[in-house]
Structures are given as structure tokens and as C-alpha cells.
Amino acid sequence: MLHLKSSTSERWLQQVEPHLDELLIDHAHCERKAAGTAMSLLSAYVEHEQLCRDMTRIINEELDHFHQVLQHLARRGVRFRRIPPSNYGRRLHELVRKQEPQRAIDRMLISSLIEARSCERFGLLRERLNDRELAEFFGSLFECEARHHSTYVQLALSFGKDRDVRNRLEELAFAEAGILEIGDDFPRVHS
């Protein structure tokens, strides 16, 4: 279960379909940032052995995905470049509490929700994109994103009481749904 409190709107699908090159550029940035987040978590909680093992695996997978997206961009003749990110990640990270272990829990849960939303959207793209090559590519990432979501939830549970962590996940999932409702003017993986 992805713990999401909303489904992606038809608006998003209509927004991204005509802008697949830009979506791919954003996707590459998302994979790069996901690897960076995992590295940051590994550094912040280096004494947590299971977290270090899990983050190492996630870092490697995210960097592999980053390279795969770069290959798709190259095949399409699209130059990888900086683009303005969506406001989604920033708004979610503003919800992180400052004191430990709540900070660790929130960082893990927010990462889990980002992975869950990516998973949900990659499933939609797999089913609905007319560009079958990209549809298959996004579909190939679906299970990995779901596994990352689950890994982050399990790690959050290791930092607090089960009930408290699950209640916080529920709160953050509702906040994530609200952030998506606001949306962005430009097509992004999380717009």
C-alpha cells in the first residue's frame, strides 16, 4: 500500500503528455535528488546499521535510474539541463520537525511519500502514455519506487513507536495530497 490520500488528477496527465522531454529532464533531476537525499540520511544517521545498508542500495538504484533517464534523453536528442523544480519537495520538507527522533521520522516518511507518488505516477504513465518506449521505461521503475516507499516507512518505524509513526504518516499523507492539489504551472514528475 502506498499510503497516498489522493490520486493523480487527469489535469496532470494532460499537462505532461505534450511535454515529455521536459518531464524526462525533471525525472533525471528527481533521481539525482533522491540519491542525494539517501546519502544525506546515511550521513545523518550513520550509527543506524540497517539504514546505512538500505540507503546504500537506494543510492545505487537512484543513480542507475538517473543514468537510464540520461540515456533516454540522449536517444531523443534532448540536452540535460537545469530547470526550475516543482514546489512539491520544498513544501513537503517544510513540514519536517526540528527535534530528533521526530526529525528522522519525518525525513523518512516524506521520502516514502515522494517515492509512493512517483510509483503511482509511473504506473499511470505506463498505462496511458502514447509513447510506448517511455511508457515501458516508466513501468520498469514502478516496483523499485514501491520498494523504496516501503523501505522508508520501515526505517521510520525504527525511530519511534508504531502508532506514533503511523499517525504521522497519515498527517503527512494528507498534507502531501493538499500540496499536489495546489499544483504547479509547469509539467513535472511531482507537479
N, CA and C of each residue as an Amber inpcrd file, in Angstrom:
protein
   573
   0.8430000  -1.1970000   0.0000000   0.0000000   0.0000000   0.0000000
   0.8780000   1.2470000   0.0000000   0.5100000   2.2250000  -0.7730000
   1.3370000   3.4100000  -0.9460000   1.0530000   4.5280000   0.0550000
   0.0310000   4.4150000   0.8550000  -0.2980000   5.4140000   1.8870000
  -0.6300000   6.7880000   1.3250000  -1.0170000   6.8770000   0.0740000
  -1.3870000   8.1640000  -0.5110000  -2.8380000   8.4830000  -0.1950000
  -3.1520000   9.7550000  -0.0460000  -4.5110000  10.1880000   0.2910000
  -5.2210000  10.8480000  -0.8820000  -4.6070000  10.8100000  -2.0470000
  -5.2630000  11.3230000  -3.2440000  -4.7000000  10.5750000  -4.4480000
  -5.4330000  10.6480000  -5.5300000  -4.9760000  10.0690000  -6.7910000
  -4.5790000  11.1990000  -7.7250000  -3.6680000  10.8970000  -8.6000000
  -3.2320000  11.8870000  -9.5790000  -4.4170000  12.2910000 -10.4500000
  -4.5050000  13.5780000 -10.6970000  -5.6270000  14.1180000 -11.4700000
  -5.4030000  13.9510000 -12.9650000  -6.4780000  14.0010000 -13.6670000
  -6.4320000  13.9950000 -15.1370000  -5.6610000  15.2240000 -15.6280000
  -5.7380000  16.3270000 -14.8790000  -5.0110000  17.5660000 -15.2180000
  -3.5230000  17.2800000 -15.3970000  -2.9530000  16.4870000 -14.4880000
  -1.5250000  16.2050000 -14.5620000  -1.2000000  15.4290000 -15.8430000
  -1.9800000  14.4110000 -16.1310000  -1.7270000  13.6250000 -17.3390000
  -1.8160000  14.4980000 -18.5970000  -2.7800000  15.3930000 -18.6360000
  -2.9190000  16.2930000 -19.7810000  -1.7650000  17.2980000 -19.8350000
  -1.2490000  17.6590000 -18.6770000  -0.1510000  18.6200000 -18.6030000
   1.1600000  18.0020000 -19.0930000   1.4170000  16.7320000 -18.7630000
   2.7210000  16.1530000 -19.0790000   2.8140000  15.5390000 -20.4760000
   1.7180000  15.0190000 -20.9940000   1.7720000  14.3190000 -22.2940000
   2.4300000  15.1470000 -23.3990000   2.0800000  16.4340000 -23.5640000
   2.7340000  17.1920000 -24.6410000   4.1430000  17.6940000 -24.2730000
   4.5950000  17.4170000 -23.0530000   5.8870000  17.9380000 -22.5770000
   6.7780000  16.8160000 -22.0490000   6.8570000  15.7160000 -22.7690000
   7.5960000  14.5560000 -22.2740000   9.0910000  14.8180000 -22.1460000
   9.6660000  15.6240000 -23.0270000  11.0960000  15.9200000 -22.9090000
  11.3790000  16.6480000 -21.6000000  10.5510000  17.6190000 -21.2850000
  10.7290000  18.3600000 -20.0370000  10.4660000  17.4590000 -18.8290000
   9.4880000  16.5800000 -18.9480000   9.2210000  15.6260000 -17.8640000
  10.4310000  14.7210000 -17.6330000  11.0690000  14.2810000 -18.7000000
  12.2630000  13.4450000 -18.5580000  13.4140000  14.2060000 -17.9040000
  13.5920000  15.4520000 -18.2780000  14.6380000  16.2620000 -17.6390000
  14.3510000  16.3670000 -16.1450000  13.1000000  16.6570000 -15.8010000
  12.7300000  16.7410000 -14.3940000  12.9270000  15.3940000 -13.7070000
  12.5640000  14.3230000 -14.3870000  12.7350000  12.9880000 -13.8070000
  14.2020000  12.7220000 -13.4950000  15.1000000  13.1000000 -14.3860000
  16.5280000  12.9300000 -14.1130000  16.9250000  13.6920000 -12.8590000
  16.4450000  14.9180000 -12.7280000  16.7470000  15.6970000 -11.5270000
  16.1610000  15.0240000 -10.2810000  14.9630000  14.4650000 -10.4010000
  14.3430000  13.7710000  -9.2590000  15.1900000  12.5810000  -8.8200000
  15.6900000  11.8150000  -9.7720000  16.5250000  10.6580000  -9.4330000
  17.8240000  11.1140000  -8.7750000  18.4050000  12.1800000  -9.2890000
  19.6310000  12.7380000  -8.7020000  19.3780000  13.2050000  -7.2730000
  18.2630000  13.8990000  -7.0810000  17.9310000  14.3900000  -5.7390000
  17.6170000  13.2380000  -4.7930000  16.9640000  12.1960000  -5.2880000
  16.6490000  11.0370000  -4.4400000  17.9350000  10.3690000  -3.9600000
  18.9310000  10.2630000  -4.8370000  20.2230000   9.7070000  -4.4260000
  20.8770000  10.6110000  -3.3820000  20.7860000  11.9240000  -3.5850000
  21.3460000  12.8710000  -2.6260000  20.6570000  12.8080000  -1.2730000
  19.3460000  12.6520000  -1.2840000  18.5970000  12.5240000  -0.0280000
  19.0320000  11.2770000   0.7210000  19.1570000  10.1650000   0.0010000
  19.5890000   8.9210000   0.6410000  20.9950000   9.0690000   1.2130000
  21.8780000   9.7490000   0.4980000  23.2350000   9.9770000   1.0020000
  23.2030000  10.8610000   2.2530000  22.3560000  11.8680000   2.2340000
  22.2150000  12.7430000   3.3990000  21.7020000  11.9720000   4.6100000
  20.7280000  11.0950000   4.3960000  20.2020000  10.2860000   5.5010000
  21.2600000   9.3280000   6.0250000  22.0260000   8.7240000   5.1350000
  23.1060000   7.8350000   5.5570000  24.1000000   8.6060000   6.4270000
  24.4500000   9.8090000   6.0000000  25.4040000  10.6250000   6.7570000
  24.8410000  11.0630000   8.1050000  23.5630000  11.4150000   8.1290000
  22.9540000  11.9170000   9.3650000  22.7430000  10.8210000  10.4050000
  22.5270000   9.5910000   9.9440000  22.1890000   8.5030000  10.8660000
  23.1300000   7.3210000  10.6690000  24.4280000   7.6300000  10.5540000
  25.4430000   6.6300000  10.2310000  25.5280000   5.5200000  11.2850000
  25.0730000   5.7910000  12.4970000  25.1200000   4.7750000  13.5510000
  24.0120000   3.7340000  13.4000000  23.0710000   3.9760000  12.5220000
  21.9270000   3.0740000  12.2980000  22.3090000   2.1110000  11.1690000
  22.7310000   0.8980000  11.5540000  23.3050000  -0.0440000  10.5860000
  22.3500000  -0.4150000   9.4490000  21.0940000  -0.7250000   9.7790000
  20.1500000  -1.1100000   8.7300000  19.8790000   0.0520000   7.7800000
  19.7630000   1.2420000   8.3350000  19.5560000   2.4250000   7.4990000
  20.7210000   2.5820000   6.5190000  21.9430000   2.4070000   6.9940000
  23.1100000   2.5450000   6.1180000  23.0750000   1.5230000   4.9800000
  22.7140000   0.2960000   5.2960000  22.6090000  -0.7250000   4.2410000
  21.5260000  -0.3520000   3.2290000  20.3550000   0.0420000   3.7480000
  19.2370000   0.3890000   2.8650000  19.5470000   1.6220000   2.0240000
  20.1630000   2.6300000   2.6360000  20.4710000   3.8490000   1.8860000
  21.5110000   3.5820000   0.8010000  22.4790000   2.7300000   1.0810000
  23.4800000   2.3930000   0.0700000  22.8130000   1.7580000  -1.1440000
  21.8850000   0.8380000  -0.8990000  21.1690000   0.2000000  -2.0090000
  20.3430000   1.2260000  -2.7800000  19.6310000   2.0960000  -2.0430000
  18.8000000   3.1070000  -2.6950000  19.6490000   4.0880000  -3.4950000
  20.7760000   4.5090000  -2.9400000  21.6680000   5.4250000  -3.6610000
  22.0640000   4.8100000  -4.9980000  22.4840000   3.5550000  -4.9630000
  22.9010000   2.8820000  -6.1990000  21.7590000   2.7750000  -7.1940000
  20.5780000   2.4240000  -6.7150000  19.4250000   2.2990000  -7.6170000
  19.0170000   3.6430000  -8.1990000  19.0120000   4.6820000  -7.3700000
  18.6200000   6.0070000  -7.8600000  19.6220000   6.5220000  -8.8900000
  20.9070000   6.2980000  -8.6520000  21.9030000   6.7290000  -9.6280000
  21.7950000   5.9280000 -10.9200000  21.4680000   4.6460000 -10.8100000
  21.2330000   3.8430000 -12.0100000  20.0360000   4.4050000 -12.7900000
  18.9690000   4.7580000 -12.0880000  17.7970000   5.3520000 -12.7530000
  18.1670000   6.6800000 -13.4070000  18.9740000   7.4700000 -12.7130000
  19.4340000   8.7450000 -13.2660000  20.1340000   8.5130000 -14.6120000
  21.0230000   7.5330000 -14.6550000  21.7460000   7.2300000 -15.8960000
  20.7950000   6.7240000 -16.9810000  19.8020000   5.9360000 -16.5960000
  18.8270000   5.4570000 -17.5740000  18.0460000   6.6230000 -18.1910000
  17.6580000   7.5820000 -17.3450000  16.9220000   8.7410000 -17.8710000
  17.8220000   9.5440000 -18.7990000  19.0810000   9.7200000 -18.4190000
  20.0130000  10.4330000 -19.2970000  20.1310000   9.7330000 -20.6520000
  20.1320000   8.4090000 -20.6590000  20.1920000   7.6580000 -21.9210000
  18.9460000   7.9200000 -22.7720000  17.7690000   7.9690000 -22.1300000
  16.5410000   8.2700000 -22.8730000  16.5960000   9.6840000 -23.4530000
  17.1080000  10.6230000 -22.6760000  17.2420000  11.9890000 -23.1790000
  18.1810000  12.0270000 -24.3870000  19.3080000  11.3380000 -24.2910000
  20.2740000  11.3340000 -25.3910000  19.6610000  10.7210000 -26.6540000
  18.9200000   9.6220000 -26.4970000  18.2810000   8.9910000 -27.6650000
  17.2700000   9.9210000 -28.3220000  16.6690000  10.7810000 -27.5260000
  15.6740000  11.7110000 -28.0610000  16.3160000  13.0130000 -28.5450000
  17.6280000  13.1410000 -28.3580000  18.3260000  14.3550000 -28.7830000
  18.0470000  15.5420000 -27.8760000  17.7440000  15.2700000 -26.6120000
  17.4070000  16.3320000 -25.6510000  18.5880000  16.5290000 -24.7080000
  19.0310000  17.7550000 -24.5790000  20.1480000  18.0900000 -23.6890000
  19.6530000  18.1600000 -22.2450000  20.3600000  17.4870000 -21.3550000
  20.0560000  17.5830000 -19.9250000  20.5040000  18.9610000 -19.4490000
  19.6460000  19.6300000 -18.7270000  19.9390000  20.9860000 -18.2710000
  19.1780000  21.2710000 -16.9850000  19.5100000  22.3860000 -16.3870000
  18.7730000  22.8250000 -15.1940000  17.3920000  23.3030000 -15.6240000
  16.4120000  22.9880000 -14.8070000  15.0700000  23.5440000 -14.9820000
  14.5530000  23.8820000 -13.5910000  13.6340000  24.8340000 -13.4950000
  13.0840000  25.1330000 -12.1710000  12.3530000  23.8950000 -11.6300000
  12.6300000  23.5440000 -10.3850000  11.9340000  22.3860000  -9.8160000
  10.5000000  22.7510000  -9.4610000   9.6950000  21.7310000  -9.2410000
   8.3420000  21.9900000  -8.7340000   8.4630000  22.4300000  -7.2840000
   7.3950000  22.9450000  -6.7400000   7.3760000  23.3710000  -5.3410000
   7.0560000  22.2260000  -4.3890000   6.7370000  21.0800000  -4.9350000
   6.2860000  19.9150000  -4.1680000   7.2780000  19.5090000  -3.0620000
   8.5210000  19.2370000  -3.4500000   9.5170000  18.7820000  -2.4770000
   9.7840000  19.8120000  -1.3930000   9.9320000  21.0730000  -1.8090000
  10.1910000  22.1410000  -0.8300000   9.0540000  22.2350000   0.1820000
   7.8170000  22.1940000  -0.3230000   6.6680000  22.2940000   0.5780000
   6.6070000  21.1050000   1.5390000   6.9140000  19.9210000   1.0380000
   6.9230000  18.7560000   1.9240000   8.0180000  18.8820000   2.9810000
   9.2070000  19.2730000   2.5750000  10.3290000  19.3510000   3.5160000
  10.1400000  20.4530000   4.5540000   9.2990000  21.4220000   4.2670000
   8.9890000  22.4460000   5.2700000   8.2230000  21.8580000   6.4600000
   7.6580000  20.6740000   6.2940000   6.8710000  20.0240000   7.3510000
   7.7290000  19.2190000   8.3300000   9.0160000  19.0740000   8.0480000
   9.8970000  18.2750000   8.8990000  10.0690000  18.9550000  10.2570000
   9.8270000  18.1860000  11.3030000  10.0260000  18.6950000  12.6560000
  11.5250000  18.8150000  12.9490000  11.8770000  19.6690000  13.8870000
  13.2840000  20.0150000  14.1230000  13.9940000  19.0870000  15.1020000
  13.2850000  18.5290000  16.0720000  13.9050000  17.7230000  17.1260000
  13.9740000  16.2550000  16.7320000  15.0730000  15.6010000  17.1120000
  15.1900000  14.1570000  16.9090000  14.4690000  13.4370000  18.0380000
  13.9030000  12.2790000  17.8410000  13.9080000  11.4720000  16.6260000
  12.7760000  11.8310000  15.6510000  11.9540000  12.8390000  16.0110000
  10.8550000  13.2330000  15.1150000  11.3770000  13.6930000  13.7570000
  12.5130000  14.3460000  13.7690000  13.1130000  14.8060000  12.5120000
  13.4270000  13.6070000  11.6080000  14.0560000  12.5870000  12.1770000
  14.3880000  11.3840000  11.4000000  13.1160000  10.7340000  10.8600000
  12.1060000  10.6300000  11.6950000  10.8370000  10.0160000  11.2880000
  10.2400000  10.7900000  10.1160000  10.1860000  12.1110000  10.2450000
   9.5970000  12.9320000   9.1810000  10.3940000  12.8370000   7.8880000
  11.7110000  12.8410000   7.9950000  12.5310000  12.7470000   6.7870000
  12.2890000  11.4280000   6.0630000  12.1740000  10.3560000   6.8410000
  11.9090000   9.0430000   6.2370000  10.5070000   9.0050000   5.6160000
   9.5260000   9.5220000   6.3440000   8.1460000   9.4500000   5.8570000
   7.9280000  10.3350000   4.6330000   8.5420000  11.4880000   4.6180000
   8.4230000  12.3520000   3.4360000   9.0800000  11.6800000   2.2380000
  10.2310000  11.0810000   2.4510000  10.8680000  10.3380000   1.3580000
   9.9660000   9.2010000   0.8850000   9.2980000   8.5460000   1.8390000
   8.4020000   7.4400000   1.4630000   7.2410000   7.9470000   0.6130000
   6.7000000   9.1080000   0.9540000   5.5750000   9.6520000   0.1960000
   6.0010000  10.1160000  -1.2050000   7.1820000  10.6740000  -1.3100000
   7.6890000  11.0770000  -2.6230000   7.8460000   9.8400000  -3.5090000
   8.4050000   8.7770000  -2.9370000   8.5570000   7.5290000  -3.6960000
   7.1930000   6.9450000  -4.0620000   6.2440000   7.0120000  -3.1320000
   4.9020000   6.4860000  -3.4030000   4.2340000   7.2530000  -4.5330000
   4.3730000   8.5680000  -4.5280000   3.7600000   9.3730000  -5.5880000
   4.4330000   9.0750000  -6.9300000   5.7410000   8.9270000  -6.9210000
   6.4330000   8.5560000  -8.1570000   5.9200000   7.2150000  -8.6630000
   5.7790000   6.2700000  -7.7650000   5.2810000   4.9420000  -8.1260000
   3.8990000   5.0440000  -8.7660000   3.0100000   5.7760000  -8.1160000
   1.6500000   5.9250000  -8.6370000   1.6710000   6.5590000 -10.0250000
   2.4750000   7.5940000 -10.1940000   2.5150000   8.3020000 -11.4770000
   3.1910000   7.4760000 -12.5590000   4.2140000   6.7240000 -12.2080000
   4.8550000   5.8690000 -13.2000000   3.8900000   4.7840000 -13.6570000
   3.0440000   4.3030000 -12.7580000   2.0150000   3.3410000 -13.1480000
   1.0380000   3.9500000 -14.1400000   0.6380000   5.1910000 -13.8950000
  -0.2550000   5.8820000 -14.8320000   0.4010000   6.1040000 -16.1840000
   1.6560000   6.5190000 -16.1570000   2.3680000   6.7400000 -17.4050000
   2.5280000   5.4290000 -18.1730000   2.7850000   4.3510000 -17.4760000
   2.8990000   3.0340000 -18.1100000   1.6070000   2.6770000 -18.8510000
   0.4830000   3.0040000 -18.2300000  -0.8180000   2.6370000 -18.8030000
  -1.3020000   3.6140000 -19.8700000  -0.9590000   4.8940000 -19.7430000
  -1.6430000   5.8970000 -20.5460000  -0.8050000   6.6140000 -21.5890000
   0.5180000   6.5370000 -21.4890000   1.3370000   7.2690000 -22.4580000
   1.2200000   6.6600000 -23.8420000   1.1190000   7.5220000 -24.8360000
   1.1220000   7.0550000 -26.2210000   2.5240000   6.6560000 -26.6630000
   3.5390000   7.2860000 -26.1090000   4.9340000   6.9450000 -26.4030000
   5.2380000   5.6360000 -25.6700000   5.1480000   4.5190000 -26.3770000
   5.2520000   3.2060000 -25.7400000   6.6400000   2.9370000 -25.1630000
   7.6880000   3.4650000 -25.7980000   9.0340000   3.2720000 -25.2460000
   9.1200000   3.8880000 -23.8520000   8.6470000   5.1300000 -23.7250000
   8.6750000   5.7840000 -22.4130000   7.6930000   5.1250000 -21.4470000
   6.5490000   4.6940000 -21.9390000   5.5790000   4.0170000 -21.0810000
   6.2100000   2.7770000 -20.4560000   6.9250000   2.0110000 -21.2510000
   7.5870000   0.8070000 -20.7290000   8.7040000   1.1730000 -19.7590000
   9.4370000   2.2310000 -20.0680000  10.5020000   2.6640000 -19.1660000
   9.9310000   3.0520000 -17.8040000   8.9010000   3.9020000 -17.7930000
   8.3090000   4.3080000 -16.5200000   7.7510000   3.0880000 -15.7820000
   7.1360000   2.1900000 -16.5130000   6.6190000   0.9730000 -15.9010000
   7.7040000   0.1300000 -15.2720000   8.8970000   0.1420000 -15.8690000
  10.0010000  -0.6480000 -15.3240000  10.4850000  -0.1210000 -13.9760000
  10.1680000   1.1220000 -13.6630000  10.5880000   1.7370000 -12.3890000
   9.5560000   1.5540000 -11.2790000   8.3670000   1.1280000 -11.6420000
   7.2290000   1.0590000 -10.7230000   7.5550000   0.2700000  -9.4480000
   8.0360000  -0.9510000  -9.5960000   8.2800000  -1.8050000  -8.4300000
   9.3890000  -1.2570000  -7.5420000  10.4060000  -0.6940000  -8.1510000
  11.5160000  -0.1350000  -7.3780000  11.0360000   1.0360000  -6.5160000
  10.2020000   1.8880000  -7.0970000   9.6700000   3.0260000  -6.3400000
   8.8080000   2.5280000  -5.1690000   8.0110000   1.5010000  -5.4150000
   7.1790000   0.9320000  -4.3480000   8.0580000   0.3540000  -3.2410000
   9.1340000  -0.3120000  -3.6140000  10.0490000  -0.8850000  -2.6150000
  10.7240000   0.2240000  -1.8070000  11.1250000   1.2970000  -2.4770000
  11.7470000   2.4150000  -1.7510000  10.7510000   3.0040000  -0.7480000
   9.5090000   3.1610000  -1.1820000   8.4640000   3.6630000  -0.2760000
   8.3950000   2.7960000   0.9790000   8.3020000   1.5120000   0.7790000
   8.1910000   0.5710000   1.9010000   9.4300000   0.6180000   2.8000000
  10.6000000   0.7110000   2.1920000  11.8490000   0.7700000   2.9620000
  11.8620000   1.9930000   3.8660000  11.4710000   3.1460000   3.3320000
  11.4720000   4.3630000   4.1390000  10.4560000   4.2830000   5.2840000
   9.3020000   3.6960000   5.0410000   8.3200000   3.5390000   6.1260000
   8.8850000   2.6300000   7.2140000   9.4860000   1.5180000   6.8120000
  10.0630000   0.5960000   7.7990000  11.1710000   1.2720000   8.6040000
  11.9930000   2.0660000   7.9610000  13.0440000   2.7760000   8.6850000
  12.4630000   3.7970000   9.6480000  11.4290000   4.5020000   9.2400000
  10.7800000   5.4620000  10.1450000  10.2720000   4.7460000  11.3950000
   9.7260000   3.5620000  11.2150000   9.2070000   2.7900000  12.3510000
  10.3150000   2.4070000  13.3320000  11.5450000   2.3480000  12.8620000
  12.6540000   2.0140000  13.7640000  13.0770000   3.2040000  14.6280000
  12.5350000   4.3910000  14.3440000  12.8720000   5.5850000  15.1100000
  11.7960000   5.9900000  16.1140000  10.6550000   5.3070000  16.1000000
   9.5840000   5.7070000  17.0160000   8.5820000   4.5950000  17.2300000
   7.6100000   4.8960000  18.0650000   6.5480000   3.9300000  18.3510000
   5.6650000   3.7640000  17.1170000   5.2610000   2.5430000  16.8810000
   4.4800000   2.1970000  15.6990000   3.2850000   3.1300000  15.5120000
   2.4820000   3.2810000  16.5610000   1.2710000   4.1080000  16.4650000
   1.6130000   5.5590000  16.1400000   2.6410000   6.1010000  16.7930000
   3.0320000   7.4900000  16.5560000   3.5190000   7.7020000  15.1190000
   4.3200000   6.7670000  14.6370000   4.8520000   6.8780000  13.2720000
   3.7210000   6.7650000  12.2600000   2.8150000   5.8240000  12.4710000
   1.7030000   5.6450000  11.5240000   0.7530000   6.8480000  11.5430000
   0.5460000   7.4420000  12.7120000  -0.2750000   8.6530000  12.7830000
   0.3950000   9.8040000  12.0390000   1.7070000   9.9080000  12.1830000
   2.4310000  10.9730000  11.4870000   2.4180000  10.7410000   9.9740000
   2.5280000   9.4890000   9.5630000   2.4410000   9.1760000   8.1350000
   1.0900000   9.6130000   7.5850000   0.0500000   9.3660000   8.3400000
  -1.2960000   9.7760000   7.9280000  -1.3720000  11.3020000   7.7790000
  -0.8520000  12.0300000   8.7590000  -0.8470000  13.5030000   8.6990000
  -0.0790000  14.0010000   7.4750000   1.1040000  13.4490000   7.2720000
   1.9290000  13.8940000   6.1540000   1.3100000  13.5150000   4.8120000
   0.6390000  12.3700000   4.7580000  -0.0140000  11.9500000   3.5110000
  -1.1470000  12.9110000   3.1480000  -1.9030000  13.3720000   4.1410000
  -2.9470000  14.3660000   3.8650000  -2.3230000  15.6860000   3.4100000
  -1.2070000  16.0620000   4.0450000  -0.5200000  17.2890000   3.6360000
   0.0080000  17.1600000   2.2060000   0.5490000  15.9910000   1.8680000
   1.0600000  15.7500000   0.5140000  -0.0610000  15.8980000  -0.5080000
  -1.2280000  15.3620000  -0.1970000  -2.3780000  15.4770000  -1.0990000
  -2.7540000  16.9420000  -1.3010000  -2.7040000  17.7250000  -0.2320000
  -3.0100000  19.1510000  -0.3290000  -1.9900000  19.9040000  -1.1670000
  -0.7380000  19.5380000  -1.0330000   0.3210000  20.1720000  -1.8220000
   0.1170000  19.8730000  -3.3040000  -0.2430000  18.6400000  -3.6280000
  -0.4900000  18.2920000  -5.0290000  -1.6960000  19.0220000  -5.5800000
  -2.6800000  19.2510000  -4.7390000  -3.8910000  19.9590000  -5.1700000
  -3.5430000  21.3700000  -5.6420000  -2.5770000  21.9950000  -4.9750000
  -2.1190000  23.3310000  -5.3750000  -1.4990000  23.2610000  -6.7680000
  -0.6780000  22.2300000  -6.9740000  -0.0790000  22.0070000  -8.2810000
   0.9530000  23.0440000  -8.6550000   1.4050000  22.9570000  -9.8900000
   2.3700000  23.8950000 -10.4620000   1.9330000  24.2010000 -11.8840000
   2.4440000  25.2840000 -12.4140000   2.0810000  25.6910000 -13.7740000
   2.8290000  24.9030000 -14.8500000   3.9230000  24.2470000 -14.4620000
   4.7320000  23.5670000 -15.4550000   4.7520000  22.0650000 -15.1600000
   4.9130000  21.2450000 -16.1950000   4.8440000  19.7990000 -16.0180000
   6.0970000  19.2290000 -15.3560000   5.9030000  18.5900000 -14.2430000
   6.9790000  17.9500000 -13.5180000   6.4920000  16.5980000 -13.0210000
   7.4060000  15.7490000 -12.6170000   7.0080000  14.4450000 -12.0650000
   6.0780000  14.6570000 -10.8800000   6.3580000  15.6990000 -10.0870000
   5.5490000  15.9860000  -8.9020000   4.9030000  17.3680000  -8.9930000
   4.2640000  17.6790000 -10.1170000   3.6120000  18.9880000 -10.2400000
   2.1150000  18.8380000  -9.9840000
